[in-house]
Amino acid sequence: MQSSPRLESMAAPVFVFLWSTGFIGAKYGLPYAEPATFLALRFALAAALLATWVWLARAPWPSWRQAGHAAMIGILLHAVYLGGVYQGIALGIEAGLSALIVALQPVFTALVARQLLGERLNRVQWGGIGLGCAGVALVVLRKIEGGAGTWLGVAFCMISLVAIVIATVLQKRLAGDHPMRSTTAVQLGAACLFLIPLSFLFETGEIAWTAQFSLSLAWLVLALSLGGWSLFLYLLRRGAASHVASLFFLVPPATALMAWPLFGEVLGPVEVAGVSMTAAGVLMVNRPDVFNRG
């Protein structure tokens, strides 16, 4: 038990890095597969690998009731959230901009968690949320004014935002004590089954198996669907939903720093100012005690 705080302190920055690479991997792979097709394949592979791990380890599976909760949360957390992000990127939204829009999640998660989970936020945390939102808004408006993306792409990212807010709170409220590995496998399987008919109805289902797509898919399956989501569930189980959600404030600057040299997405003075405001907001939400000293 004494190692838990140390493990959590290590898990948080690793999670931010992995989660940020998800937007990069999506932009690398989407030229070769449409969003629902890409995600359905990713989730099928990840679910199969995770289910095999659960079987070999003889880990417990969730009950039917727990599986129902997992399926509902998985559709929101994986299919709708990532589906919206992928569709937005496919419509021209920059990787950094999509991360920024979804980074508004902590604000709404904190508000919903406050009502449903009884979590309380102090003045410093509320100030941090406001400052973080202002930083995100500053960069989003700058990008939109500069023609980075379309309003339809923004709308899909907003759908993602709503989905992950609801899923985060439901995960904390309904699935906090579920077996983590097997529950994640059920979530991924449900998301895959949800996306397959959408792929047949609205997409061609074609995949160009280039080296770039294969590497992108492998990274997203192993590092994101298995590693990143497991860390997300671990952190959510260990801490308050609003505090875990505040880690998403760190994702946009991390994504922007990666996307700048890789895709030429501009990180100018206004973007740097927004990133700085966001980072300060994260510190205020996660470590209000620092500001309350003295």
C-alpha positions as CSV (number, residue, x, y, z in Angstrom):
1,M,0.0,0.0,0.0
2,Q,2.9,2.4,0.7
3,S,4.0,2.1,-2.9
4,S,0.6,3.2,-4.3
5,P,1.3,7.0,-4.2
6,R,4.6,6.5,-5.9
7,L,3.0,4.2,-8.6
8,E,0.2,6.8,-9.1
9,S,2.7,9.6,-9.5
10,M,4.5,7.6,-12.2
11,A,1.2,6.5,-13.8
12,A,-0.1,10.1,-14.4
13,P,2.7,11.4,-16.7
14,V,2.9,8.1,-18.6
15,F,-0.9,8.3,-19.1
16,V,-0.6,11.8,-20.4
17,F,2.1,10.8,-22.9
18,L,0.3,7.7,-24.1
19,W,-3.1,9.5,-24.4
20,S,-1.5,12.3,-26.4
21,T,0.0,9.9,-28.9
22,G,-3.5,8.6,-29.6
23,F,-4.3,11.8,-31.5
24,I,-1.0,11.5,-33.4
25,G,-1.6,7.8,-34.2
26,A,-5.0,8.6,-35.5
27,K,-3.8,11.3,-37.9
28,Y,-1.1,8.9,-39.2
29,G,-3.5,6.0,-39.8
30,L,-6.7,7.8,-41.0
31,P,-5.5,8.4,-44.6
32,Y,-5.5,4.6,-45.0
33,A,-8.8,3.6,-43.3
34,E,-12.1,5.4,-42.5
35,P,-12.8,6.2,-38.9
36,A,-15.3,3.4,-37.9
37,T,-13.4,0.8,-39.9
38,F,-10.1,1.8,-38.3
39,L,-11.6,1.8,-34.8
40,A,-13.5,-1.4,-35.2
41,L,-10.3,-3.2,-36.2
42,R,-8.4,-1.6,-33.4
43,F,-10.9,-2.6,-30.8
44,A,-11.3,-6.2,-32.1
45,L,-7.5,-6.8,-31.9
46,A,-7.2,-5.2,-28.5
47,A,-10.2,-7.1,-27.1
48,A,-8.9,-10.4,-28.4
49,L,-5.4,-9.8,-26.8
50,L,-6.9,-8.7,-23.5
51,A,-9.3,-11.6,-23.4
52,T,-6.4,-14.0,-24.0
53,W,-4.5,-12.4,-21.2
54,V,-7.4,-12.7,-18.9
55,W,-7.9,-16.4,-19.8
56,L,-4.2,-17.3,-19.4
57,A,-4.0,-15.5,-16.1
58,R,-7.3,-17.1,-15.0
59,A,-8.5,-13.7,-13.9
60,P,-12.1,-13.2,-12.9
61,W,-14.7,-12.1,-15.4
62,P,-17.4,-9.6,-14.6
63,S,-20.9,-10.7,-13.7
64,W,-23.7,-10.3,-16.2
65,R,-24.8,-7.1,-14.5
66,Q,-21.2,-5.8,-14.5
67,A,-20.8,-6.8,-18.1
68,G,-23.9,-4.8,-19.0
69,H,-22.4,-1.7,-17.3
70,A,-19.1,-2.3,-19.0
71,A,-20.7,-2.6,-22.4
72,M,-22.6,0.7,-21.9
73,I,-19.5,2.5,-20.7
74,G,-17.4,1.0,-23.4
75,I,-19.6,2.2,-26.2
76,L,-19.4,5.7,-24.8
77,L,-15.8,5.7,-23.7
78,H,-14.4,4.0,-26.8
79,A,-16.8,4.0,-29.8
80,V,-18.5,7.4,-29.4
81,Y,-15.6,9.3,-27.8
82,L,-12.9,8.1,-30.2
83,G,-15.3,7.8,-33.1
84,G,-16.0,11.6,-32.8
85,V,-12.3,12.4,-32.5
86,Y,-11.4,10.3,-35.5
87,Q,-14.2,11.7,-37.6
88,G,-13.2,15.2,-36.7
89,I,-9.6,14.6,-37.7
90,A,-10.8,12.9,-40.9
91,L,-12.7,16.2,-41.6
92,G,-9.5,18.2,-41.3
93,I,-9.3,19.1,-37.6
94,E,-5.7,19.2,-36.5
95,A,-4.5,16.6,-34.0
96,G,-3.7,19.4,-31.5
97,L,-7.0,21.1,-32.0
98,S,-9.0,17.9,-31.5
99,A,-7.1,17.3,-28.2
100,L,-7.8,20.9,-27.1
101,I,-11.6,20.6,-27.7
102,V,-11.8,17.3,-25.8
103,A,-9.7,18.9,-23.0
104,L,-12.8,20.7,-21.9
105,Q,-13.8,17.4,-20.3
106,P,-12.4,18.2,-16.9
107,V,-14.8,21.2,-16.5
108,F,-17.9,19.2,-17.2
109,T,-16.7,16.1,-15.4
110,A,-16.0,18.2,-12.3
111,L,-19.5,19.7,-12.5
112,V,-21.3,16.4,-13.0
113,A,-19.1,14.6,-10.4
114,R,-20.0,17.4,-7.9
115,Q,-23.7,16.7,-8.4
116,L,-23.7,12.9,-8.7
117,L,-20.7,11.7,-6.8
118,G,-20.6,14.2,-4.0
119,E,-17.1,15.4,-4.9
120,R,-16.3,18.9,-3.6
121,L,-14.1,21.5,-5.3
122,N,-12.6,24.4,-3.4
123,R,-12.0,27.9,-4.6
124,V,-8.5,27.2,-5.9
125,Q,-9.8,24.3,-7.9
126,W,-12.6,26.3,-9.4
127,G,-10.1,29.0,-10.3
128,G,-7.9,26.3,-11.9
129,I,-10.8,25.0,-14.0
130,G,-11.6,28.5,-15.1
131,L,-8.0,29.3,-16.0
132,G,-7.6,26.0,-17.8
133,C,-10.8,26.6,-19.8
134,A,-9.6,30.1,-20.8
135,G,-6.3,28.6,-22.0
136,V,-8.1,26.0,-24.1
137,A,-10.6,28.5,-25.5
138,L,-7.8,30.9,-26.5
139,V,-6.0,28.3,-28.6
140,V,-9.3,26.8,-30.1
141,L,-10.5,30.3,-31.2
142,R,-7.1,31.1,-32.7
143,K,-7.0,27.8,-34.7
144,I,-10.6,28.2,-36.0
145,E,-9.9,31.8,-37.0
146,G,-6.8,30.6,-38.9
147,G,-8.9,28.0,-40.8
148,A,-7.6,24.9,-39.0
149,G,-10.5,22.5,-39.4
150,T,-14.3,22.9,-40.1
151,W,-17.2,23.5,-37.8
152,L,-18.5,20.0,-38.6
153,G,-15.3,18.5,-37.4
154,V,-15.6,20.6,-34.2
155,A,-19.2,19.3,-33.8
156,F,-17.9,15.7,-33.9
157,C,-15.2,16.5,-31.3
158,M,-17.9,18.1,-29.1
159,I,-19.9,14.8,-29.3
160,S,-16.7,13.1,-28.1
161,L,-16.5,15.5,-25.2
162,V,-20.0,14.7,-24.1
163,A,-19.5,11.0,-24.4
164,I,-16.3,10.9,-22.4
165,V,-17.7,13.1,-19.6
166,I,-20.7,10.8,-19.2
167,A,-18.5,7.6,-19.4
168,T,-16.0,8.9,-16.9
169,V,-18.7,9.6,-14.3
170,L,-20.5,6.2,-15.0
171,Q,-17.1,4.4,-14.7
172,K,-16.5,5.9,-11.3
173,R,-20.0,5.4,-10.1
174,L,-20.9,1.9,-11.5
175,A,-17.7,0.1,-12.3
176,G,-15.1,1.2,-9.7
177,D,-14.9,-2.3,-8.2
178,H,-15.2,-4.4,-11.3
179,P,-12.2,-6.6,-12.4
180,M,-10.2,-4.2,-14.5
181,R,-8.7,-6.4,-17.2
182,S,-11.8,-8.4,-18.1
183,T,-14.0,-5.4,-17.8
184,T,-11.8,-3.5,-20.3
185,A,-12.0,-6.5,-22.7
186,V,-15.8,-6.3,-22.5
187,Q,-15.8,-2.6,-23.1
188,L,-13.6,-3.0,-26.2
189,G,-15.7,-5.8,-27.5
190,A,-18.9,-3.8,-27.1
191,A,-17.3,-0.8,-28.8
192,C,-16.2,-3.0,-31.7
193,L,-19.7,-4.5,-32.1
194,F,-21.2,-1.0,-32.0
195,L,-19.0,0.3,-34.8
196,I,-19.1,-2.7,-37.2
197,P,-22.6,-1.9,-38.6
198,L,-21.7,1.8,-38.8
199,S,-18.8,0.9,-40.9
200,F,-20.9,-1.2,-43.3
201,L,-23.6,1.4,-43.5
202,F,-21.6,4.6,-43.9
203,E,-18.1,3.6,-45.1
204,T,-16.5,1.5,-47.8
205,G,-14.6,-0.8,-45.3
206,E,-11.5,-0.6,-47.4
207,I,-8.0,-0.5,-45.7
208,A,-4.7,0.3,-47.3
209,W,-2.2,-1.9,-45.5
210,T,0.8,0.4,-45.7
211,A,3.7,0.3,-43.3
212,Q,2.5,3.6,-41.8
213,F,-1.0,2.3,-41.2
214,S,0.3,-1.0,-39.7
215,L,2.6,0.7,-37.3
216,S,-0.1,3.2,-36.3
217,L,-2.5,0.4,-35.7
218,A,0.0,-1.6,-33.6
219,W,0.8,1.4,-31.5
220,L,-2.9,2.3,-30.9
221,V,-3.8,-1.3,-30.0
222,L,-0.8,-2.0,-27.7
223,A,0.0,1.4,-26.2
224,L,-3.4,3.0,-26.2
225,S,-6.2,0.5,-26.0
226,L,-4.2,-1.8,-23.6
227,G,-1.8,0.5,-21.9
228,G,-3.4,4.0,-21.9
229,W,-7.0,2.8,-21.1
230,S,-5.7,0.6,-18.3
231,L,-3.9,3.5,-16.8
232,F,-7.0,5.6,-17.1
233,L,-9.1,3.1,-15.2
234,Y,-6.4,2.6,-12.6
235,L,-6.1,6.4,-12.0
236,L,-9.9,6.7,-11.9
237,R,-10.1,4.0,-9.4
238,R,-7.4,5.5,-7.2
239,G,-8.6,9.2,-7.3
240,A,-11.6,11.5,-7.6
241,A,-13.2,11.6,-11.1
242,S,-12.6,15.4,-11.3
243,H,-8.9,15.1,-10.4
244,V,-8.3,12.3,-13.0
245,A,-10.2,14.3,-15.6
246,S,-8.0,17.3,-15.0
247,L,-5.0,15.3,-16.4
248,F,-6.6,15.8,-19.8
249,F,-5.6,19.5,-19.5
250,L,-2.0,18.3,-20.1
251,V,-2.9,16.3,-23.2
252,P,-3.3,19.3,-25.6
253,P,0.1,20.8,-24.9
254,A,1.7,17.4,-25.1
255,T,-0.1,16.7,-28.4
256,A,0.7,20.1,-29.8
257,L,4.4,19.6,-29.1
258,M,4.3,16.3,-30.9
259,A,2.2,17.5,-33.8
260,W,4.4,20.6,-34.4
261,P,7.4,18.8,-35.9
262,L,5.5,15.8,-37.2
263,F,2.6,17.6,-39.1
264,G,3.7,21.2,-39.1
265,E,0.9,22.3,-36.8
266,V,1.8,25.8,-35.7
267,L,2.6,26.5,-32.1
268,G,2.9,30.3,-32.0
269,P,2.8,32.8,-29.2
270,V,-0.9,32.7,-28.7
271,E,-0.8,28.9,-28.5
272,V,2.1,29.0,-26.0
273,A,0.1,31.4,-23.8
274,G,-2.9,29.1,-23.9
275,V,-0.7,26.1,-23.0
276,S,0.8,28.0,-20.1
277,M,-2.6,29.0,-18.8
278,T,-3.7,25.4,-19.1
279,A,-0.7,24.0,-17.2
280,A,-1.3,26.4,-14.4
281,G,-4.9,25.4,-14.3
282,V,-3.9,21.7,-14.0
283,L,-1.7,22.5,-11.0
284,M,-4.4,24.4,-9.3
285,V,-6.9,21.6,-9.8
286,N,-4.6,18.7,-8.8
287,R,-2.5,20.4,-6.1
288,P,-4.7,23.1,-4.5
289,D,-2.7,22.6,-1.3
290,V,0.3,24.4,-2.9
291,F,-1.8,27.5,-3.3
292,N,-3.4,27.3,0.2
293,R,-0.1,27.3,2.1
294,G,0.8,30.2,4.2
